[in-house]
Structure formats: C-alpha cells, structure tokens
Amino acid sequence: MPRRALPAAAVALVVALLAPGSALGAAGDLDPTFSGDGKQQLHDATKSLILASIELQPDGSVLAAGAQGPFPPVPGDEVDALVLGLNSAGEVDPAFGSGGRLVVPAGARRQIQLLDIAPGPDGRAIVVGNTVDNGAAAPDDDAESYVARVLADPDNCPLIPDSDQADLDGDGIGDVCDDDIDGDGLSNAVEAAIGSNLRATDSDGDGKADGADACPTLAGTTANGCPAAVVPSGGGGGGGQPTAVDRTPAKLGFTIASKLKRATFLKKGFSFKLASDEPVRVEAQLIGTLKGARVARAGDVTIAEKNLPLGGGNRPIAFKLGKKQKRLIGKTAKLTVRVTATDAAGNRTVASRAVRVK
C-alpha cells in the first residue's frame, strides 16, 4: 500500500456554515458566531496539519481528528496523531490537551493518520486511522489499523466509570476514587473504622472537623471536641443521678503503609497515623523477626516503642531505629505494628497491622 504524505501546508481549517432558516444570514453563508468570521484556521510555522473528521459535542464544542508532521514535509519523517479541541464559539479550547491539541507521538519514522472520530461512552471519543512504520522491512512496512479512545471532557476519575463526576470536597478527585471523600483529614477507611461519617467533615456537628476532633462521633463543647466530664452528684443520700459507667473500648483507625523499601526504612524509620473515636493513651510497638530466624514466634522481638498520653484526633506515631535495631533487619522482613489504646475509663483496645520491608 503506498504511503501518503501530509500536504505541504501549515494550516488546519474548520468552517461553520449557516443552516437553512437561520435568521443571521442566507443559507450557506459563513456563520459569524463561529470564531468571529465562520472559520478557524490553526497556524503552525513548524508543523503540517491535516484534519480528516470532526465530532460535535453535546455542549456545542468540536473535536477534530487528523495528523501533524514536520513542515515542510520530509518523506519518512514522523507523523503524529492529532485531535484538536474547539469550544462552542469556534475558538481553540485551552482546557483540551495541551493548548487545545492532543498529540499522540508515532515514534521515529512512523506515521499515524486519524481518519474518523465518533462519540463514545461517558464523555469519551473513539478515533480510528492508519499507522505505517517507514523503517520496517517488507512485509511489515504496510499500513495497519489504529484505534484509540480519548477523553472528550475532563474526567476527575478516568479509571473508574463516573458519569456524575461528583466531587464532594472540591479537590478535583472524583468521589468514586477519592480516599478522603469529605476532605476532613481522615481517610474513608479510617472513618469507617471509627464510625464517623465519611461524607461529613464534622460528623457530630459540634463545629470541630473530624480530623482534629478527639471525639468525632460525640458532640462536645470542650477544646478537644469531646463532651464535658460528668461530675457525680454528692450527698450520699441517694438523691443524685447515678453516673453511667463507660465500658465501651475505643474504635481505632490506621493510616499506614503495608509495604516499605528497606533503604528508606533503615534511614528514616517508620511512621503512621492513628485515629480514635475518643481520647486514648497509646502504647505502640514495632515487632519484627530476628534476622535468620526460621520460626517466627521464636524470633519475634520488639524493635521500637512509642507511647502517647491521653489524647485524640488523627495522631502521628513515628518509630526511630538505633544501630542495633537496624542490624536485626534482613533484606526482607515482616513487621507488625501493635497498638494498645486505653481510654479514660480504662477500657483497652488492641489492634495490629502487618508491614513488609523489602
């Protein structure tokens, strides 16, 4: 199949004509509401541009598919796939691709020419064309089919279907792939663990964001966001109300990596964050297996410890290793972070997380 070179011109032209019945002019006239004079010419002093097909978007914007190559054209040079974006007024859309263009590099001595474009699902477009390898020997130097799918509209979660593009916290990451949907500083997994609302920055409505609230599920007026302590009534005559006894242990949520690079671990140590639904005292241990130990239980050893006083919120906990502890870590190591959290009433919660170092 003979190769087709791009035309020796550096202008891509898109024209809009008036349809019959328009009140703006005679049918067939250039439409002055499109780019001011009915046509959009894309100039490039160093590139040859050719557009072969267009697609009208629901919002009136336009996608045009074609190719671009060196100008003046040189046989055998690289020719790249081109998709051009125009807004509903016919102007180049700077929000599309880079400066209104999506260019797919073909590679040295290769050509990609897009011939058609069609609408796809969820704000995407399908482009088809041909690709030729000018450097290949027969029989691989013939034209081959080329199909690609591009984002016609911005997508805040391109890897997961997300037709409504919901973004509760406005951070540009769609809710379906945002690990902190409400942006309160607590991940969705942590909020699920401690029982707070992952779609509300202030789950208990006390004016303190969950990430800084020591009691994110209990409304309180104290500085740490917890309810004021109840003082038992005195008198000894039984006239006062009995004080409820807290027998419920705290709920814990971890923000922690499951894998660590050995070099980083030995140099910087290891840190994670711990959230709770009420103030707790924390005893944290980093437990590992001695280098060379074949039976895990026989080789378990506490590598580092960290204690925190009674407090709440999403608190960081960092383990630092001394020279002796570093020598215990082999090329690969299985570590366990064990946390004992004790609330003000003495209720204990013990939780563990596994971490692999390699």
C-alpha distance (Angstrom), angle and dihedral (degrees) to the residues before:
residue distance angle dihedral
M1 . . .
P2 3.83 . .
R3 3.79 118.0 .
R4 3.78 118.3 -115.9
A5 3.79 117.8 -143.2
L6 3.80 122.4 -151.4
P7 3.80 116.2 -100.0
A8 3.78 115.0 -93.5
A9 3.79 95.2 -107.7
A10 3.77 133.9 104.8
V11 3.81 98.2 -152.1
A12 3.80 130.1 91.6
L13 3.80 113.0 -163.6
V14 3.81 129.0 -157.9
V15 3.82 117.0 -177.8
A16 3.82 130.4 -167.4
L17 3.82 119.7 -159.3
L18 3.78 129.2 -164.7
A19 3.79 114.7 -106.2
P20 3.82 121.6 -132.2
G21 3.79 112.7 -81.1
S22 3.83 95.6 29.7
A23 3.79 114.4 143.0
L24 3.81 92.6 -146.7
G25 3.80 97.7 74.9
A26 3.74 145.5 -45.5
A27 3.80 119.7 -38.6
G28 3.77 109.1 -91.4
D29 3.82 95.3 28.6
L30 3.79 118.9 126.9
D31 3.81 110.6 -92.6
P32 3.83 107.9 -116.5
T33 3.84 91.3 -160.6
F34 3.82 88.9 67.0
S35 3.82 110.1 81.4
G36 3.81 90.5 -30.8
D37 3.79 97.5 -75.7
G38 3.80 104.8 38.2
K39 3.79 97.3 -96.0
Q40 3.80 138.7 75.6
Q41 3.79 117.8 -153.4
L42 3.77 116.2 -168.4
H43 3.80 109.5 -154.5
D44 3.80 124.7 -162.8
A45 3.78 121.0 171.6
T46 3.81 93.8 -158.6
K47 3.82 103.8 34.2
S48 3.78 135.6 65.3
L49 3.82 108.5 -138.1
I50 3.80 129.0 -162.6
L51 3.81 128.3 175.9
A52 3.80 118.6 -160.2
S53 3.81 105.9 171.8
I54 3.80 140.8 15.0
E55 3.78 136.0 -157.5
L56 3.81 124.9 -157.7
Q57 3.80 113.2 -139.5
P58 3.84 124.2 -143.1
D59 3.81 90.9 -107.4
G60 3.81 92.8 53.6
S61 3.81 95.8 -101.3
V62 3.80 120.2 130.5
L63 3.79 134.4 -133.5
A64 3.81 117.6 -162.7
A65 3.82 124.0 -169.4
G66 3.79 128.7 -155.9
A67 3.78 139.1 102.4
Q68 3.79 142.9 -78.5
G69 3.78 130.5 -152.3
P70 3.81 141.3 161.1
F71 3.80 119.9 -53.9
P72 2.92 120.8 -109.3
P73 3.80 88.6 32.2
V74 3.79 119.5 -117.9
P75 3.84 118.5 -160.9
G76 3.78 111.2 -110.2
D77 3.80 95.8 17.7
E78 3.81 122.8 131.5
V79 3.81 116.0 -79.8
D80 3.80 116.1 -168.6
A81 3.80 132.0 -153.1
L82 3.81 112.4 -105.8
V83 3.81 132.7 -160.2
L84 3.80 115.4 -178.6
G85 3.82 123.2 -159.1
L86 3.80 123.3 -151.8
N87 3.80 126.3 178.7
S88 3.82 123.3 -128.6
A89 3.82 90.4 -87.9
G90 3.80 91.1 57.7
E91 3.80 95.8 -108.1
V92 3.80 123.8 131.1
D93 3.81 106.9 -90.6
P94 3.84 108.3 -129.4
A95 3.82 90.1 -165.7
F96 3.81 90.9 64.7
G97 3.81 116.3 84.6
S98 3.80 111.7 -48.1
G99 3.79 111.6 -24.6
G100 3.80 91.3 -22.0
R101 3.80 96.2 -47.4
L102 3.78 133.4 101.0
V103 3.80 108.1 -161.9
V104 3.81 120.9 -172.6
P105 3.83 107.9 -162.2
A106 3.79 113.1 -131.1
G107 3.81 96.5 -160.4
A108 3.78 130.9 -121.0
R109 3.82 113.8 -29.9
R110 3.80 92.1 -4.1
Q111 3.79 129.1 118.6
I112 3.80 130.5 -153.5
Q113 3.80 117.4 -176.2
L114 3.80 118.0 -178.7
L115 3.80 112.3 -146.2
D116 3.80 104.9 177.5
I117 3.81 142.1 16.5
A118 3.80 129.1 -160.7
P119 3.82 135.5 178.1
G120 3.80 118.0 -93.5
P121 3.82 133.8 -170.5
D122 3.81 126.0 -68.5
G123 3.80 98.7 12.5
R124 3.80 96.0 -46.0
A125 3.79 132.9 125.2
I126 3.80 131.5 -147.8
V127 3.82 118.8 -139.2
V128 3.80 126.0 -168.9
G129 3.78 132.7 -171.9
N130 3.78 145.8 120.6
T131 3.78 134.2 -70.8
V132 3.82 127.2 -159.4
D133 3.81 129.4 -169.6
N134 3.82 105.1 -145.7
G135 3.78 91.5 -173.7
A136 3.80 96.6 53.5
A137 3.78 124.8 101.2
A138 3.79 122.9 -125.7
P139 2.96 130.6 -46.8
D140 3.84 91.0 24.6
D141 3.82 94.1 55.2
D142 3.81 94.5 81.5
A143 3.80 126.1 103.0
E144 3.81 118.7 -86.0
S145 3.78 132.2 -165.3
Y146 3.80 119.6 -95.5
V147 3.83 125.0 -162.1
A148 3.82 126.6 174.7
R149 3.79 138.3 164.2
V150 3.80 121.4 -139.6
L151 3.79 134.9 -173.8
A152 3.79 107.6 -103.6
D153 3.81 91.2 -174.9
P154 3.81 132.1 30.4
D155 3.81 111.4 -84.1
N156 3.81 120.9 -159.5
C157 3.80 91.4 -163.4
P158 3.82 109.0 25.7
L159 3.81 97.1 171.0
I160 3.81 95.8 55.8
P161 3.84 126.4 51.0
D162 3.80 105.4 -102.9
S163 3.79 111.7 163.2
D164 3.82 96.5 167.7
Q165 3.86 94.3 47.9
A166 3.83 89.6 -145.4
D167 3.82 113.7 -174.0
L168 3.80 110.1 175.0
D169 3.81 97.8 -177.1
G170 3.82 96.0 37.3
D171 3.80 94.5 -127.0
G172 3.81 94.3 132.6
I173 3.82 93.3 -107.2
G174 3.81 114.7 109.5
D175 3.78 117.3 -118.8
V176 3.81 93.3 -117.6
C177 3.82 91.1 63.7
D178 3.83 101.7 25.9
D179 3.82 112.2 109.5
D180 3.83 89.2 -157.9
I181 3.80 104.9 39.2
D182 3.80 97.3 178.3
G183 3.81 96.3 37.9
D184 3.81 94.7 -130.3
G185 3.81 95.0 134.3
L186 3.81 95.9 -100.7
S187 3.80 118.2 100.7
N188 3.80 119.9 -124.7
A189 3.81 89.6 -110.3
V190 3.81 92.1 52.9
E191 3.81 92.6 47.6
A192 3.79 90.6 50.4
A193 3.81 89.6 51.0
I194 3.81 96.5 50.7
G195 3.82 96.2 36.4
S196 3.81 100.5 -114.2
N197 3.81 123.8 138.0
L198 3.81 111.4 -92.2
R199 3.82 89.8 -160.3
A200 3.80 96.8 52.4
T201 3.79 125.9 65.8
D202 3.82 90.1 -152.5
S203 3.81 107.1 36.6
D204 3.81 96.7 -179.6
G205 3.83 95.8 39.8
D206 3.80 95.7 -127.2
G207 3.81 95.3 127.8
K208 3.81 95.9 -103.5
A209 3.82 118.6 108.8
D210 3.79 114.8 -118.5
G211 3.81 93.2 -117.1
A212 3.82 91.1 60.0
D213 3.82 98.4 33.0
A214 3.80 117.0 103.2
C215 3.82 88.1 -158.9
P216 3.83 104.3 32.0
T217 3.81 93.6 169.9
L218 3.83 97.2 44.0
A219 3.80 120.3 66.1
G220 3.77 112.9 -129.8
T221 3.79 142.1 166.4
T222 3.81 98.5 -147.5
A223 3.81 122.8 106.1
N224 3.80 92.8 -100.8
G225 3.81 93.7 48.8
C226 3.80 96.7 -108.0
P227 3.82 127.5 123.1
A228 3.79 115.7 -93.1
A229 3.80 114.6 -94.4
V230 3.80 114.2 -96.1
V231 3.81 113.1 -121.8
P232 3.83 112.2 -147.3
S233 3.79 113.5 -119.7
G234 3.82 114.7 -112.1
G235 3.79 133.9 -147.8
G236 3.79 100.0 96.6
G237 3.80 90.2 -129.4
G238 3.74 95.8 103.5
G239 3.81 93.1 -112.5
G240 3.81 95.1 121.1
Q241 3.77 127.5 81.6
P242 3.82 114.4 -98.4
T243 3.80 115.3 -110.4
A244 3.80 114.8 -116.2
V245 3.77 113.3 -116.8
D246 3.81 115.5 -130.5
R247 3.78 108.6 -133.4
T248 3.82 97.5 157.1
P249 3.82 117.1 105.6
A250 3.78 119.2 -138.1
K251 3.79 122.9 -92.8
L252 3.80 114.6 -125.5
G253 3.79 133.1 -154.3
F254 3.82 124.7 -167.1
T255 3.79 129.8 -152.5
I256 3.79 98.5 -166.6
A257 3.81 140.2 142.5
S258 3.78 117.1 -118.3
K259 3.81 94.1 -155.4
L260 3.81 132.6 41.2
K261 3.77 134.2 -175.1
R262 3.80 109.6 -118.0
A263 3.83 95.1 -134.2
T264 3.81 91.9 52.1
F265 3.80 92.2 45.0
L266 3.82 93.3 51.9
K267 3.80 92.8 46.0
K268 3.80 102.7 41.0
G269 3.79 105.0 16.9
F270 3.79 120.8 -138.2
S271 3.79 133.9 -65.8
F272 3.80 137.5 179.4
K273 3.80 139.2 165.7
L274 3.79 127.8 -111.0
A275 3.80 124.8 -160.9
S276 3.80 127.3 -173.2
D277 3.78 137.3 -175.4
E278 3.82 91.9 -125.4
P279 3.82 137.3 17.2
V280 3.80 113.2 -70.8
R281 3.78 140.9 174.7
V282 3.78 109.7 -123.8
E283 3.78 131.3 -146.3
A284 3.81 108.5 -176.8
Q285 3.79 125.8 -175.0
L286 3.78 131.6 -173.2
I287 3.79 106.4 -148.7
G288 3.79 124.7 -170.0
T289 3.78 143.7 165.4
L290 3.77 121.0 -99.4
K291 3.78 114.5 -108.4
G292 3.80 108.9 -92.3
A293 3.79 95.7 12.6
R294 3.81 110.5 141.0
V295 3.78 97.7 -168.7
A296 3.78 111.2 57.8
R297 3.78 97.6 -150.5
A298 3.79 92.4 48.9
G299 3.80 90.8 52.4
D300 3.81 100.9 41.5
V301 3.78 112.3 128.2
T302 3.81 135.6 167.4
I303 3.80 105.5 -112.9
A304 3.82 98.3 179.7
E305 3.80 140.5 -2.8
K306 3.78 135.6 -157.4
N307 3.81 129.5 -175.9
L308 3.81 127.2 -165.4
P309 3.81 126.9 -166.4
L310 3.79 123.6 -121.7
G311 3.78 107.2 -58.4
G312 3.77 145.1 118.1
G313 3.77 143.7 -143.1
N314 3.79 126.1 76.3
R315 3.81 99.9 -41.9
P316 3.81 127.1 -169.8
I317 3.80 119.0 -130.1
A318 3.81 119.3 -167.1
F319 3.79 129.5 -169.5
K320 3.81 118.5 -156.1
L321 3.80 120.9 -164.2
G322 3.79 126.7 -141.7
K323 3.79 124.1 -147.6
K324 3.79 92.0 -95.5
Q325 3.80 92.4 52.2
K326 3.80 92.5 47.0
R327 3.78 90.7 57.0
L328 3.81 89.5 58.4
I329 3.82 92.9 62.3
G330 3.80 114.5 91.3
K331 3.80 126.9 -160.3
T332 3.78 87.7 -79.0
A333 3.77 125.4 22.3
K334 3.78 137.5 178.0
L335 3.78 110.9 -142.3
T336 3.78 132.2 -175.3
V337 3.79 126.2 -152.3
R338 3.79 107.6 -151.4
V339 3.80 119.5 -170.1
T340 3.79 127.4 -170.0
A341 3.81 110.9 -168.0
T342 3.80 120.5 -171.4
D343 3.81 122.2 -169.9
A344 3.81 126.8 -148.6
A345 3.81 91.2 -89.7
G346 3.80 92.7 54.1
N347 3.80 97.0 -105.6
R348 3.79 111.5 147.7
T349 3.79 132.5 -146.5
V350 3.80 120.2 -170.1
A351 3.81 118.9 -167.0
S352 3.80 134.6 166.4
R353 3.79 137.0 -161.6
A354 3.81 128.1 -167.2
V355 3.81 121.2 -130.0
R356 3.80 125.7 -173.7
V357 3.81 121.9 -151.6
K358 3.82 118.3 -160.8
